[in-house]
Amino acid sequence: MPEEGALPQEIQDGLDEIDRILHQMLLLAELSASDSPVDRERLQQVLDHLRRKIDRIADAL
């Protein structure tokens, strides 16, 4: 039985996955903002993919 106030494991797992994705997105945003030569169009495609992944996880919760 979960502790009172604890989230069900499925929800916690989804939130943990969203947290990992947000960290990835932050790293990509920092890379895009840097002076490094990067393909910003490709970075945007990856960010869009990650955003859709977050949406799918959130919709499943």
C-alpha distance matrix in Angstrom:
0.0 3.8 6.6 8.8 11.4 9.9 11.1 9.8 11.0 14.0 15.2 14.9 16.9 19.4 20.0 20.5 23.0 24.7 25.1 26.7 29.0 30.0 31.0 33.1 34.7 35.6 37.2 39.2 40.3 41.5 43.3 44.9 46.1 47.6 51.2 50.2 51.7 48.9 48.9 47.3 47.5 45.3 42.9 42.6 41.9 39.0 37.7 37.9 36.0 33.2 33.1 32.9 30.0 28.1 29.0 27.7 24.3 24.1 25.3 22.5 19.8
3.8 0.0 3.8 6.4 8.1 6.1 7.7 7.2 8.7 12.0 12.5 11.8 14.3 16.7 16.8 17.4 20.2 21.7 21.7 23.6 26.0 26.7 27.7 30.0 31.5 32.1 33.9 36.0 36.9 38.0 40.1 41.7 42.6 44.2 47.8 47.0 48.6 45.9 45.9 44.3 44.5 42.5 39.9 39.6 39.1 36.3 34.7 35.1 33.4 30.4 30.2 30.3 27.5 25.3 26.4 25.4 21.9 21.5 23.0 20.6 17.6
6.6 3.8 0.0 3.8 6.1 5.2 8.4 9.5 11.2 14.6 14.3 13.1 16.0 18.3 17.6 18.2 21.4 22.6 22.1 24.3 26.8 27.1 27.9 30.5 31.9 32.2 34.1 36.4 37.0 37.9 40.2 41.9 42.5 44.0 47.7 47.1 49.0 46.4 46.7 44.9 45.5 43.6 40.8 40.5 40.3 37.5 35.6 36.2 34.9 31.7 31.3 31.8 29.1 26.6 27.8 27.3 23.7 23.0 24.8 22.8 19.5
8.8 6.4 3.8 0.0 3.8 5.5 8.6 10.4 13.1 15.9 14.9 14.3 17.6 19.3 18.3 19.5 22.7 23.3 22.9 25.6 27.8 27.7 28.8 31.6 32.6 32.8 35.0 37.2 37.5 38.5 41.1 42.4 42.9 44.7 48.4 48.1 49.9 47.3 47.5 45.5 46.0 44.4 41.5 40.9 40.9 38.3 36.1 36.5 35.5 32.3 31.5 32.0 29.7 27.0 27.8 27.6 24.2 22.8 24.6 22.9 19.4
11.4 8.1 6.1 3.8 0.0 3.8 6.5 9.4 12.2 14.6 12.7 12.1 15.8 16.9 15.5 17.0 20.3 20.3 20.0 22.9 24.9 24.5 25.8 28.7 29.4 29.5 32.0 34.1 34.2 35.3 37.9 39.2 39.5 41.4 45.2 45.0 46.9 44.3 44.4 42.3 42.8 41.3 38.4 37.7 37.8 35.3 33.0 33.4 32.6 29.4 28.4 29.1 27.0 24.0 24.8 24.9 21.6 20.0 21.9 20.8 17.1
9.9 6.1 5.2 5.5 3.8 0.0 3.8 6.6 8.7 11.5 10.0 8.9 12.4 14.1 12.9 14.0 17.3 17.9 17.5 20.1 22.3 22.4 23.5 26.2 27.3 27.6 29.8 31.9 32.3 33.4 35.8 37.2 37.9 39.6 43.3 42.8 44.6 42.0 42.1 40.2 40.7 39.0 36.2 35.7 35.6 32.9 30.8 31.4 30.2 27.0 26.4 27.0 24.6 21.8 23.0 22.8 19.3 18.2 20.4 18.8 15.3
11.1 7.7 8.4 8.6 6.5 3.8 0.0 3.8 6.3 8.2 6.4 6.0 9.6 10.7 10.0 11.7 14.5 15.0 15.4 17.9 19.8 20.1 21.6 24.0 24.9 25.6 27.9 29.7 30.2 31.7 33.9 35.1 36.0 37.9 41.6 41.0 42.5 39.7 39.6 37.6 37.8 36.1 33.5 32.8 32.5 29.9 28.0 28.2 27.0 23.9 23.2 23.6 21.2 18.5 19.5 19.1 15.6 14.6 16.6 15.0 11.5
9.8 7.2 9.5 10.4 9.4 6.6 3.8 0.0 3.8 5.6 5.5 6.3 8.7 10.2 10.8 12.4 14.5 15.6 16.6 18.6 20.3 21.2 22.8 24.7 25.9 27.1 29.1 30.6 31.5 33.2 35.0 36.2 37.5 39.3 42.9 42.1 43.3 40.3 40.0 38.3 38.2 36.3 33.9 33.3 32.6 30.0 28.4 28.4 26.7 23.9 23.5 23.3 20.7 18.5 19.3 18.3 14.8 14.4 15.9 13.5 10.4
11.0 8.7 11.2 13.1 12.2 8.7 6.3 3.8 0.0 3.8 5.4 5.0 6.0 8.5 9.8 10.3 12.2 14.1 15.0 16.4 18.3 19.8 21.0 22.6 24.2 25.5 27.1 28.7 30.0 31.5 33.1 34.6 36.0 37.6 41.1 40.0 41.2 38.2 38.0 36.5 36.5 34.3 32.0 31.8 30.9 28.0 26.8 27.1 25.1 22.3 22.4 22.2 19.2 17.5 18.8 17.4 13.8 14.4 16.1 13.3 11.0
14.0 12.0 14.6 15.9 14.6 11.5 8.2 5.6 3.8 0.0 3.8 5.5 5.2 6.3 8.7 9.9 10.7 12.5 14.3 15.5 16.7 18.5 20.2 21.4 22.7 24.5 26.2 27.3 28.6 30.5 31.9 33.0 34.8 36.5 40.0 38.8 39.7 36.5 35.9 34.4 34.1 31.9 29.9 29.4 28.2 25.6 24.5 24.4 22.2 19.7 19.8 19.1 16.1 14.7 15.7 14.0 10.6 11.4 12.7 9.7 7.8
15.2 12.5 14.3 14.9 12.7 10.0 6.4 5.5 5.4 3.8 0.0 3.8 5.4 5.1 6.2 8.5 9.9 10.6 12.2 14.3 15.4 16.4 18.5 20.1 20.9 22.5 24.6 25.7 26.7 28.6 30.3 31.3 32.7 34.7 38.3 37.4 38.4 35.3 34.8 33.0 32.8 30.9 28.6 27.9 27.1 24.6 23.0 22.9 21.3 18.6 18.1 17.8 15.3 13.0 13.9 13.1 9.5 9.2 11.2 9.1 6.2
14.9 11.8 13.1 14.3 12.1 8.9 6.0 6.3 5.0 5.5 3.8 0.0 3.8 5.4 5.1 6.1 8.6 9.8 10.4 12.4 14.3 15.2 16.6 18.5 19.8 20.9 22.8 24.5 25.5 27.0 28.8 30.2 31.4 33.1 36.7 35.8 37.2 34.3 34.2 32.5 32.7 30.7 28.1 27.8 27.4 24.5 22.9 23.4 21.8 18.7 18.6 19.1 16.2 13.9 15.7 15.1 11.3 11.4 14.1 12.3 9.6
16.9 14.3 16.0 17.6 15.8 12.4 9.6 8.7 6.0 5.2 5.4 3.8 0.0 3.8 5.5 5.0 6.2 8.7 9.8 10.6 12.4 14.2 15.5 16.8 18.5 20.0 21.4 22.9 24.4 26.0 27.3 28.8 30.4 31.9 35.4 34.1 35.3 32.3 32.0 30.7 30.7 28.4 26.1 26.1 25.2 22.2 21.1 21.7 19.6 16.6 17.2 17.3 14.0 12.5 14.7 13.5 9.8 11.2 13.7 11.5 9.9
19.4 16.7 18.3 19.3 16.9 14.1 10.7 10.2 8.5 6.3 5.1 5.4 3.8 0.0 3.8 5.4 5.1 6.2 8.6 9.9 10.6 12.3 14.4 15.4 16.5 18.4 20.2 21.1 22.4 24.4 25.8 26.8 28.5 30.4 33.9 32.8 33.7 30.5 30.0 28.3 28.2 26.1 23.9 23.3 22.5 19.8 18.4 18.6 16.7 13.9 13.9 13.9 10.9 9.0 10.9 10.0 6.2 7.4 10.2 8.5 7.2
20.0 16.8 17.6 18.3 15.5 12.9 10.0 10.8 9.8 8.7 6.2 5.1 5.5 3.8 0.0 3.8 5.4 5.0 6.1 8.7 9.8 10.4 12.4 14.3 15.1 16.4 18.5 19.9 20.7 22.5 24.4 25.4 26.7 28.6 32.2 31.5 32.7 29.8 29.6 27.7 27.9 26.1 23.4 22.9 22.7 20.0 18.0 18.6 17.4 14.1 13.8 14.7 12.2 9.4 11.6 11.9 8.3 8.3 11.8 11.1 9.0
20.5 17.4 18.2 19.5 17.0 14.0 11.7 12.4 10.3 9.9 8.5 6.1 5.0 5.4 3.8 0.0 3.8 5.4 5.0 6.3 8.7 9.9 10.7 12.6 14.3 15.4 16.9 18.7 20.0 21.3 22.9 24.5 25.9 27.3 30.9 29.8 31.3 28.5 28.6 27.1 27.6 25.5 22.8 22.9 22.7 19.5 18.0 19.2 17.7 14.2 14.9 16.0 13.0 10.9 13.9 13.9 10.4 11.4 14.8 13.8 12.2
23.0 20.2 21.4 22.7 20.3 17.3 14.5 14.5 12.2 10.7 9.9 8.6 6.2 5.1 5.4 3.8 0.0 3.8 5.3 5.1 6.3 8.6 9.9 10.7 12.4 14.3 15.6 16.7 18.4 20.1 21.3 22.6 24.5 26.0 29.4 28.1 29.1 26.1 25.9 24.5 24.7 22.4 20.0 20.1 19.5 16.3 15.2 16.2 14.3 11.0 12.1 13.0 9.7 8.3 11.6 11.3 8.2 10.2 13.3 12.3 11.8
24.7 21.7 22.6 23.3 20.3 17.9 15.0 15.6 14.1 12.5 10.6 9.8 8.7 6.2 5.0 5.4 3.8 0.0 3.8 5.4 5.1 6.1 8.6 9.8 10.4 12.2 14.3 15.2 16.2 18.3 19.9 20.8 22.3 24.3 27.8 26.9 27.9 24.9 24.5 22.7 22.9 21.1 18.4 18.0 17.8 15.0 13.1 14.0 12.9 9.3 9.5 11.0 8.4 5.8 9.2 10.1 7.4 8.3 11.8 12.0 11.3
25.1 21.7 22.1 22.9 20.0 17.5 15.4 16.6 15.0 14.3 12.2 10.4 9.8 8.6 6.1 5.0 5.3 3.8 0.0 3.8 5.4 5.1 6.3 8.8 9.8 10.6 12.6 14.4 15.2 16.6 18.5 19.9 21.1 22.7 26.4 25.6 27.1 24.4 24.7 22.9 23.7 22.0 18.9 18.9 19.3 16.3 14.2 15.9 15.2 11.4 11.8 14.1 11.8 9.3 12.7 13.9 11.2 11.7 15.4 15.5 14.3
26.7 23.6 24.3 25.6 22.9 20.1 17.9 18.6 16.4 15.5 14.3 12.4 10.6 9.9 8.7 6.3 5.1 5.4 3.8 0.0 3.8 5.5 5.2 6.4 8.7 9.9 10.8 12.6 14.4 15.5 16.8 18.6 20.2 21.4 24.8 23.6 25.0 22.3 22.6 21.3 22.2 20.0 17.1 17.8 17.9 14.5 13.2 15.3 14.0 10.4 12.0 14.1 11.4 10.1 13.8 14.5 12.1 13.7 17.1 16.8 16.3
29.0 26.0 26.8 27.8 24.9 22.3 19.8 20.3 18.3 16.7 15.4 14.3 12.4 10.6 9.8 8.7 6.3 5.1 5.4 3.8 0.0 3.8 5.4 5.0 6.2 8.6 9.9 10.6 12.3 14.3 15.3 16.4 18.4 20.0 23.4 22.1 23.1 20.1 19.9 18.4 19.0 16.9 14.1 14.3 14.3 11.1 9.6 11.5 10.4 6.6 8.4 10.7 8.4 7.4 11.2 12.2 10.7 12.3 15.4 15.8 15.9
30.0 26.7 27.1 27.7 24.5 22.4 20.1 21.2 19.8 18.5 16.4 15.2 14.2 12.3 10.4 9.9 8.6 6.1 5.1 5.5 3.8 0.0 3.8 5.4 4.9 6.1 8.7 9.8 10.3 12.3 14.1 15.1 16.3 18.3 21.9 21.3 22.6 19.8 20.0 17.9 18.9 17.5 14.2 14.1 15.1 12.2 9.7 11.9 12.0 8.3 8.7 11.9 10.6 8.6 11.9 14.0 12.5 13.0 16.4 17.4 17.0
31.0 27.7 27.9 28.8 25.8 23.5 21.6 22.8 21.0 20.2 18.5 16.6 15.5 14.4 12.4 10.7 9.9 8.6 6.3 5.2 5.4 3.8 0.0 3.8 5.4 5.0 6.3 8.7 9.8 10.6 12.4 14.2 15.3 16.6 20.2 19.4 21.2 18.8 19.6 18.0 19.6 17.9 14.4 15.3 16.5 13.3 11.4 14.3 14.2 10.7 12.0 15.1 13.5 12.0 15.5 17.2 15.6 16.4 19.8 20.5 19.9
33.1 30.0 30.5 31.6 28.7 26.2 24.0 24.7 22.6 21.4 20.1 18.5 16.8 15.4 14.3 12.6 10.7 9.8 8.8 6.4 5.0 5.4 3.8 0.0 3.8 5.4 5.2 6.3 8.7 9.9 10.6 12.4 14.3 15.5 18.7 17.4 18.7 15.9 16.5 15.3 16.6 14.5 11.3 12.7 13.4 10.0 8.9 12.1 11.6 8.5 10.8 13.6 12.1 11.7 15.3 16.6 15.6 17.0 20.1 20.7 20.9
34.7 31.5 31.9 32.6 29.4 27.3 24.9 25.9 24.2 22.7 20.9 19.8 18.5 16.5 15.1 14.3 12.4 10.4 9.8 8.7 6.2 4.9 5.4 3.8 0.0 3.8 5.4 5.1 6.1 8.6 9.7 10.4 12.3 14.2 17.6 16.8 17.8 14.9 15.1 13.1 14.4 13.0 9.5 10.0 11.4 8.6 6.3 9.6 10.2 7.4 8.6 12.1 11.6 10.9 13.9 16.0 15.5 16.4 19.3 20.6 20.8
35.6 32.1 32.2 32.8 29.5 27.6 25.6 27.1 25.5 24.5 22.5 20.9 20.0 18.4 16.4 15.4 14.3 12.2 10.6 9.9 8.6 6.1 5.0 5.4 3.8 0.0 3.8 5.4 5.0 6.2 8.6 9.8 10.5 12.3 16.0 15.7 17.5 15.2 16.2 14.2 16.2 15.3 11.5 12.3 14.4 11.9 9.5 12.9 13.9 11.1 11.9 15.5 15.1 13.8 16.8 19.2 18.3 18.7 21.9 23.3 23.0
37.2 33.9 34.1 35.0 32.0 29.8 27.9 29.1 27.1 26.2 24.6 22.8 21.4 20.2 18.5 16.9 15.6 14.3 12.6 10.8 9.9 8.7 6.3 5.2 5.4 3.8 0.0 3.8 5.4 5.1 6.2 8.6 9.9 10.6 14.0 13.1 15.0 13.0 14.5 13.2 15.7 14.3 10.7 12.6 14.5 11.7 10.5 14.2 14.7 12.3 14.0 17.3 16.6 16.0 19.2 21.1 20.3 21.3 24.4 25.4 25.4
39.2 36.0 36.4 37.2 34.1 31.9 29.7 30.6 28.7 27.3 25.7 24.5 22.9 21.1 19.9 18.7 16.7 15.2 14.4 12.6 10.6 9.8 8.7 6.3 5.1 5.4 3.8 0.0 3.8 5.4 5.0 6.1 8.6 9.9 12.9 11.8 12.9 10.2 11.1 9.6 11.9 10.6 6.9 8.9 11.0 8.7 7.7 11.5 12.3 10.7 12.5 15.6 15.5 15.5 18.3 20.3 20.1 21.2 23.9 25.2 25.7
40.3 36.9 37.0 37.5 34.2 32.3 30.2 31.5 30.0 28.6 26.7 25.5 24.4 22.4 20.7 20.0 18.4 16.2 15.2 14.4 12.3 10.3 9.8 8.7 6.1 5.0 5.4 3.8 0.0 3.8 5.4 5.0 6.2 8.6 12.1 12.0 13.4 11.1 12.1 9.7 12.2 12.0 8.3 9.1 12.2 10.7 8.6 12.0 13.9 12.3 12.9 16.4 16.9 16.3 18.8 21.3 21.3 21.7 24.4 26.2 26.4
41.5 38.0 37.9 38.5 35.3 33.4 31.7 33.2 31.5 30.5 28.6 27.0 26.0 24.4 22.5 21.3 20.1 18.3 16.6 15.5 14.3 12.3 10.6 9.9 8.6 6.2 5.1 5.4 3.8 0.0 3.8 5.4 5.1 6.2 9.9 10.2 12.5 11.2 13.3 11.5 14.7 14.4 10.9 12.5 15.4 13.7 12.1 15.7 17.2 15.4 16.4 19.9 20.0 19.3 22.0 24.4 24.0 24.6 27.5 29.1 29.0
43.3 40.1 40.2 41.1 37.9 35.8 33.9 35.0 33.1 31.9 30.3 28.8 27.3 25.8 24.4 22.9 21.3 19.9 18.5 16.8 15.3 14.1 12.4 10.6 9.7 8.6 6.2 5.0 5.4 3.8 0.0 3.8 5.4 5.2 8.1 7.2 9.2 7.7 10.1 9.3 12.6 12.0 8.9 11.5 14.1 12.5 12.0 15.5 16.8 15.6 17.2 20.3 20.4 20.4 23.1 25.2 25.1 26.1 28.8 30.2 30.6
44.9 41.7 41.9 42.4 39.2 37.2 35.1 36.2 34.6 33.0 31.3 30.2 28.8 26.8 25.4 24.5 22.6 20.8 19.9 18.6 16.4 15.1 14.2 12.4 10.4 9.8 8.6 6.1 5.0 5.4 3.8 0.0 3.8 5.5 8.0 7.8 8.6 6.7 8.3 6.4 9.9 10.3 7.4 9.1 12.3 11.7 10.9 14.0 16.0 15.4 16.4 19.5 20.2 20.3 22.6 24.9 25.3 26.0 28.4 30.2 30.8
46.1 42.6 42.5 42.9 39.5 37.9 36.0 37.5 36.0 34.8 32.7 31.4 30.4 28.5 26.7 25.9 24.5 22.3 21.1 20.2 18.4 16.3 15.3 14.3 12.3 10.5 9.9 8.6 6.2 5.1 5.4 3.8 0.0 3.8 6.8 8.3 10.1 9.5 11.6 9.5 13.0 13.9 11.0 12.2 15.7 15.2 13.7 16.8 19.0 18.1 18.6 22.0 22.8 22.4 24.6 27.2 27.4 27.7 30.3 32.3 32.5
47.6 44.2 44.0 44.7 41.4 39.6 37.9 39.3 37.6 36.5 34.7 33.1 31.9 30.4 28.6 27.3 26.0 24.3 22.7 21.4 20.0 18.3 16.6 15.5 14.2 12.3 10.6 9.9 8.6 6.2 5.2 5.5 3.8 0.0 3.8 5.4 8.3 8.8 11.9 10.9 14.7 15.2 12.6 14.6 17.8 16.9 16.1 19.4 21.2 20.2 21.3 24.6 25.1 24.8 27.3 29.7 29.7 30.3 33.1 34.7 34.9
51.2 47.8 47.7 48.4 45.2 43.3 41.6 42.9 41.1 40.0 38.3 36.7 35.4 33.9 32.2 30.9 29.4 27.8 26.4 24.8 23.4 21.9 20.2 18.7 17.6 16.0 14.0 12.9 12.1 9.9 8.1 8.0 6.8 3.8 0.0 3.8 6.4 8.5 11.8 11.7 15.4 16.2 14.4 16.5 19.5 19.1 18.8 21.9 23.7 23.1 24.3 27.4 28.0 28.1 30.5 32.7 32.9 33.7 36.3 38.0 38.3
50.2 47.0 47.1 48.1 45.0 42.8 41.0 42.1 40.0 38.8 37.4 35.8 34.1 32.8 31.5 29.8 28.1 26.9 25.6 23.6 22.1 21.3 19.4 17.4 16.8 15.7 13.1 11.8 12.0 10.2 7.2 7.8 8.3 5.4 3.8 0.0 3.8 6.0 9.7 10.6 14.2 14.2 12.7 15.5 18.0 17.3 17.7 20.8 22.1 21.7 23.5 26.3 26.6 27.1 29.6 31.5 31.8 32.9 35.4 36.8 37.5
51.7 48.6 49.0 49.9 46.9 44.6 42.5 43.3 41.2 39.7 38.4 37.2 35.3 33.7 32.7 31.3 29.1 27.9 27.1 25.0 23.1 22.6 21.2 18.7 17.8 17.5 15.0 12.9 13.4 12.5 9.2 8.6 10.1 8.3 6.4 3.8 0.0 3.8 7.0 8.8 12.0 12.2 11.7 14.5 16.5 16.4 17.4 20.1 21.4 21.6 23.4 25.9 26.5 27.4 29.7 31.4 32.1 33.4 35.6 37.0 38.0
48.9 45.9 46.4 47.3 44.3 42.0 39.7 40.3 38.2 36.5 35.3 34.3 32.3 30.5 29.8 28.5 26.1 24.9 24.4 22.3 20.1 19.8 18.8 15.9 14.9 15.2 13.0 10.2 11.1 11.2 7.7 6.7 9.5 8.8 8.5 6.0 3.8 0.0 3.8 5.7 8.8 8.5 8.0 10.9 12.8 12.7 13.8 16.5 17.6 18.1 19.9 22.2 22.9 24.0 26.1 27.8 28.6 30.0 32.0 33.5 34.6
48.9 45.9 46.7 47.5 44.4 42.1 39.6 40.0 38.0 35.9 34.8 34.2 32.0 30.0 29.6 28.6 25.9 24.5 24.7 22.6 19.9 20.0 19.6 16.5 15.1 16.2 14.5 11.1 12.1 13.3 10.1 8.3 11.6 11.9 11.8 9.7 7.0 3.8 0.0 3.8 5.5 5.4 6.3 8.8 10.1 10.9 12.4 14.4 15.6 16.7 18.5 20.3 21.3 22.8 24.6 26.1 27.3 28.8 30.4 32.0 33.5
47.3 44.3 44.9 45.5 42.3 40.2 37.6 38.3 36.5 34.4 33.0 32.5 30.7 28.3 27.7 27.1 24.5 22.7 22.9 21.3 18.4 17.9 18.0 15.3 13.1 14.2 13.2 9.6 9.7 11.5 9.3 6.4 9.5 10.9 11.7 10.6 8.8 5.7 3.8 0.0 3.8 5.4 4.8 6.1 8.6 9.7 10.2 12.1 14.1 15.0 16.1 18.2 19.7 20.7 22.3 24.2 25.5 26.5 28.3 30.2 31.5
47.5 44.5 45.5 46.0 42.8 40.7 37.8 38.2 36.5 34.1 32.8 32.7 30.7 28.2 27.9 27.6 24.7 22.9 23.7 22.2 19.0 18.9 19.6 16.6 14.4 16.2 15.7 11.9 12.2 14.7 12.6 9.9 13.0 14.7 15.4 14.2 12.0 8.8 5.5 3.8 0.0 3.8 5.4 5.1 6.4 8.8 9.9 10.6 12.5 14.4 15.3 16.7 18.6 20.1 21.1 22.8 24.6 25.7 27.0 29.0 30.7
45.3 42.5 43.6 44.4 41.3 39.0 36.1 36.3 34.3 31.9 30.9 30.7 28.4 26.1 26.1 25.5 22.4 21.1 22.0 20.0 16.9 17.5 17.9 14.5 13.0 15.3 14.3 10.6 12.0 14.4 12.0 10.3 13.9 15.2 16.2 14.2 12.2 8.5 5.4 5.4 3.8 0.0 3.8 5.3 5.0 6.3 8.6 9.8 10.6 12.4 14.2 15.4 16.6 18.6 20.0 21.2 22.8 24.4 25.7 27.3 29.1
42.9 39.9 40.8 41.5 38.4 36.2 33.5 33.9 32.0 29.9 28.6 28.1 26.1 23.9 23.4 22.8 20.0 18.4 18.9 17.1 14.1 14.2 14.4 11.3 9.5 11.5 10.7 6.9 8.3 10.9 8.9 7.4 11.0 12.6 14.4 12.7 11.7 8.0 6.3 4.8 5.4 3.8 0.0 3.8 5.4 5.1 6.2 8.6 9.8 10.5 12.2 14.3 15.2 16.5 18.4 20.0 21.1 22.5 24.3 25.9 27.3
42.6 39.6 40.5 40.9 37.7 35.7 32.8 33.3 31.8 29.4 27.9 27.8 26.1 23.3 22.9 22.9 20.1 18.0 18.9 17.8 14.3 14.1 15.3 12.7 10.0 12.3 12.6 8.9 9.1 12.5 11.5 9.1 12.2 14.6 16.5 15.5 14.5 10.9 8.8 6.1 5.1 5.3 3.8 0.0 3.8 5.4 5.0 6.1 8.5 9.8 10.3 12.3 14.1 15.2 16.4 18.4 19.9 20.8 22.3 24.4 25.8
41.9 39.1 40.3 40.9 37.8 35.6 32.5 32.6 30.9 28.2 27.1 27.4 25.2 22.5 22.7 22.7 19.5 17.8 19.3 17.9 14.3 15.1 16.5 13.4 11.4 14.4 14.5 11.0 12.2 15.4 14.1 12.3 15.7 17.8 19.5 18.0 16.5 12.8 10.1 8.6 6.4 5.0 5.4 3.8 0.0 3.8 5.4 5.1 6.2 8.7 9.8 10.7 12.4 14.4 15.3 16.6 18.6 20.0 21.0 22.8 24.7
39.0 36.3 37.5 38.3 35.3 32.9 29.9 30.0 28.0 25.6 24.6 24.5 22.2 19.8 20.0 19.5 16.3 15.0 16.3 14.5 11.1 12.2 13.3 10.0 8.6 11.9 11.7 8.7 10.7 13.7 12.5 11.7 15.2 16.9 19.1 17.3 16.4 12.7 10.9 9.7 8.8 6.3 5.1 5.4 3.8 0.0 3.8 5.4 5.0 6.2 8.6 9.9 10.5 12.4 14.2 15.3 16.6 18.4 19.9 21.3 22.9
37.7 34.7 35.6 36.1 33.0 30.8 28.0 28.4 26.8 24.5 23.0 22.9 21.1 18.4 18.0 18.0 15.2 13.1 14.2 13.2 9.6 9.7 11.4 8.9 6.3 9.5 10.5 7.7 8.6 12.1 12.0 10.9 13.7 16.1 18.8 17.7 17.4 13.8 12.4 10.2 9.9 8.6 6.2 5.0 5.4 3.8 0.0 3.8 5.4 5.1 6.1 8.6 9.7 10.5 12.3 14.3 15.3 16.4 18.3 20.0 21.3
37.9 35.1 36.2 36.5 33.4 31.4 28.2 28.4 27.1 24.4 22.9 23.4 21.7 18.6 18.6 19.2 16.2 14.0 15.9 15.3 11.5 11.9 14.3 12.1 9.6 12.9 14.2 11.5 12.0 15.7 15.5 14.0 16.8 19.4 21.9 20.8 20.1 16.5 14.4 12.1 10.6 9.8 8.6 6.1 5.1 5.4 3.8 0.0 3.8 5.4 5.0 6.2 8.6 9.9 10.5 12.4 14.4 15.3 16.4 18.5 20.2
36.0 33.4 34.9 35.5 32.6 30.2 27.0 26.7 25.1 22.2 21.3 21.8 19.6 16.7 17.4 17.7 14.3 12.9 15.2 14.0 10.4 12.0 14.2 11.6 10.2 13.9 14.7 12.3 13.9 17.2 16.8 16.0 19.0 21.2 23.7 22.1 21.4 17.6 15.6 14.1 12.5 10.6 9.8 8.5 6.2 5.0 5.4 3.8 0.0 3.8 5.4 5.2 6.2 8.8 9.9 10.6 12.5 14.3 15.3 16.7 18.8
33.2 30.4 31.7 32.3 29.4 27.0 23.9 23.9 22.3 19.7 18.6 18.7 16.6 13.9 14.1 14.2 11.0 9.3 11.4 10.4 6.6 8.3 10.7 8.5 7.4 11.1 12.3 10.7 12.3 15.4 15.6 15.4 18.1 20.2 23.1 21.7 21.6 18.1 16.7 15.0 14.4 12.4 10.5 9.8 8.7 6.2 5.1 5.4 3.8 0.0 3.8 5.4 4.9 6.3 8.7 9.8 10.6 12.3 14.2 15.4 16.8
33.1 30.2 31.3 31.5 28.4 26.4 23.2 23.5 22.4 19.8 18.1 18.6 17.2 13.9 13.8 14.9 12.1 9.5 11.8 12.0 8.4 8.7 12.0 10.8 8.6 11.9 14.0 12.5 12.9 16.4 17.2 16.4 18.6 21.3 24.3 23.5 23.4 19.9 18.5 16.1 15.3 14.2 12.2 10.3 9.8 8.6 6.1 5.0 5.4 3.8 0.0 3.8 5.3 5.1 6.3 8.7 9.9 10.5 12.2 14.3 15.5
32.9 30.3 31.8 32.0 29.1 27.0 23.6 23.3 22.2 19.1 17.8 19.1 17.3 13.9 14.7 16.0 13.0 11.0 14.1 14.1 10.7 11.9 15.1 13.6 12.1 15.5 17.3 15.6 16.4 19.9 20.3 19.5 22.0 24.6 27.4 26.3 25.9 22.2 20.3 18.2 16.7 15.4 14.3 12.3 10.7 9.9 8.6 6.2 5.2 5.4 3.8 0.0 3.8 5.4 4.9 6.2 8.7 9.8 10.4 12.4 14.4
30.0 27.5 29.1 29.7 27.0 24.6 21.2 20.7 19.2 16.1 15.3 16.2 14.0 10.9 12.2 13.0 9.7 8.4 11.8 11.4 8.4 10.6 13.5 12.1 11.6 15.1 16.6 15.5 16.9 20.0 20.4 20.2 22.8 25.1 28.0 26.6 26.5 22.9 21.3 19.7 18.6 16.6 15.2 14.1 12.4 10.5 9.7 8.6 6.2 4.9 5.3 3.8 0.0 3.8 5.4 5.1 6.3 8.6 9.9 10.8 12.7
28.1 25.3 26.6 27.0 24.0 21.8 18.5 18.5 17.5 14.7 13.0 13.9 12.5 9.0 9.4 10.9 8.3 5.8 9.3 10.1 7.4 8.6 12.0 11.7 10.9 13.8 16.0 15.5 16.3 19.3 20.4 20.3 22.4 24.8 28.1 27.1 27.4 24.0 22.8 20.7 20.1 18.6 16.5 15.2 14.4 12.4 10.5 9.9 8.8 6.3 5.1 5.4 3.8 0.0 3.8 5.4 5.1 6.1 8.5 9.9 10.8
29.0 26.4 27.8 27.8 24.8 23.0 19.5 19.3 18.8 15.7 13.9 15.7 14.7 10.9 11.6 13.9 11.6 9.2 12.7 13.8 11.2 11.9 15.5 15.3 13.9 16.8 19.2 18.3 18.8 22.0 23.1 22.6 24.6 27.3 30.5 29.6 29.7 26.1 24.6 22.3 21.1 20.0 18.4 16.4 15.3 14.2 12.3 10.5 9.9 8.7 6.3 4.9 5.4 3.8 0.0 3.8 5.5 5.1 6.0 8.6 10.0
27.7 25.4 27.3 27.6 24.9 22.8 19.1 18.3 17.4 14.0 13.1 15.1 13.5 10.0 11.9 13.9 11.3 10.1 13.9 14.5 12.2 14.0 17.2 16.6 16.0 19.2 21.1 20.3 21.3 24.4 25.2 24.9 27.2 29.7 32.7 31.5 31.4 27.8 26.1 24.2 22.8 21.2 20.0 18.4 16.6 15.3 14.3 12.4 10.6 9.8 8.7 6.2 5.1 5.4 3.8 0.0 3.8 5.5 5.1 6.2 8.8
24.3 21.9 23.7 24.2 21.6 19.3 15.6 14.8 13.8 10.6 9.5 11.3 9.8 6.2 8.3 10.4 8.2 7.4 11.2 12.1 10.7 12.5 15.6 15.6 15.5 18.3 20.3 20.1 21.3 24.0 25.1 25.3 27.4 29.7 32.9 31.8 32.1 28.6 27.3 25.5 24.6 22.8 21.1 19.9 18.6 16.6 15.3 14.4 12.5 10.6 9.9 8.7 6.3 5.1 5.5 3.8 0.0 3.8 5.5 5.2 6.5
24.1 21.5 23.0 22.8 20.0 18.2 14.6 14.4 14.4 11.4 9.2 11.4 11.2 7.4 8.3 11.4 10.2 8.3 11.7 13.7 12.3 13.0 16.4 17.0 16.4 18.7 21.3 21.2 21.7 24.6 26.1 26.0 27.7 30.3 33.7 32.9 33.4 30.0 28.8 26.5 25.7 24.4 22.5 20.8 20.0 18.4 16.4 15.3 14.3 12.3 10.5 9.8 8.6 6.1 5.1 5.5 3.8 0.0 3.8 5.4 5.2
25.3 23.0 24.8 24.6 21.9 20.4 16.6 15.9 16.1 12.7 11.2 14.1 13.7 10.2 11.8 14.8 13.3 11.8 15.4 17.1 15.4 16.4 19.8 20.1 19.3 21.9 24.4 23.9 24.4 27.5 28.8 28.4 30.3 33.1 36.3 35.4 35.6 32.0 30.4 28.3 27.0 25.7 24.3 22.3 21.0 19.9 18.3 16.4 15.3 14.2 12.2 10.4 9.9 8.5 6.0 5.1 5.5 3.8 0.0 3.8 5.5
22.5 20.6 22.8 22.9 20.8 18.8 15.0 13.5 13.3 9.7 9.1 12.3 11.5 8.5 11.1 13.8 12.3 12.0 15.5 16.8 15.8 17.4 20.5 20.7 20.6 23.3 25.4 25.2 26.2 29.1 30.2 30.2 32.3 34.7 38.0 36.8 37.0 33.5 32.0 30.2 29.0 27.3 25.9 24.4 22.8 21.3 20.0 18.5 16.7 15.4 14.3 12.4 10.8 9.9 8.6 6.2 5.2 5.4 3.8 0.0 3.8
19.8 17.6 19.5 19.4 17.1 15.3 11.5 10.4 11.0 7.8 6.2 9.6 9.9 7.2 9.0 12.2 11.8 11.3 14.3 16.3 15.9 17.0 19.9 20.9 20.8 23.0 25.4 25.7 26.4 29.0 30.6 30.8 32.5 34.9 38.3 37.5 38.0 34.6 33.5 31.5 30.7 29.1 27.3 25.8 24.7 22.9 21.3 20.2 18.8 16.8 15.5 14.4 12.7 10.8 10.0 8.8 6.5 5.2 5.5 3.8 0.0
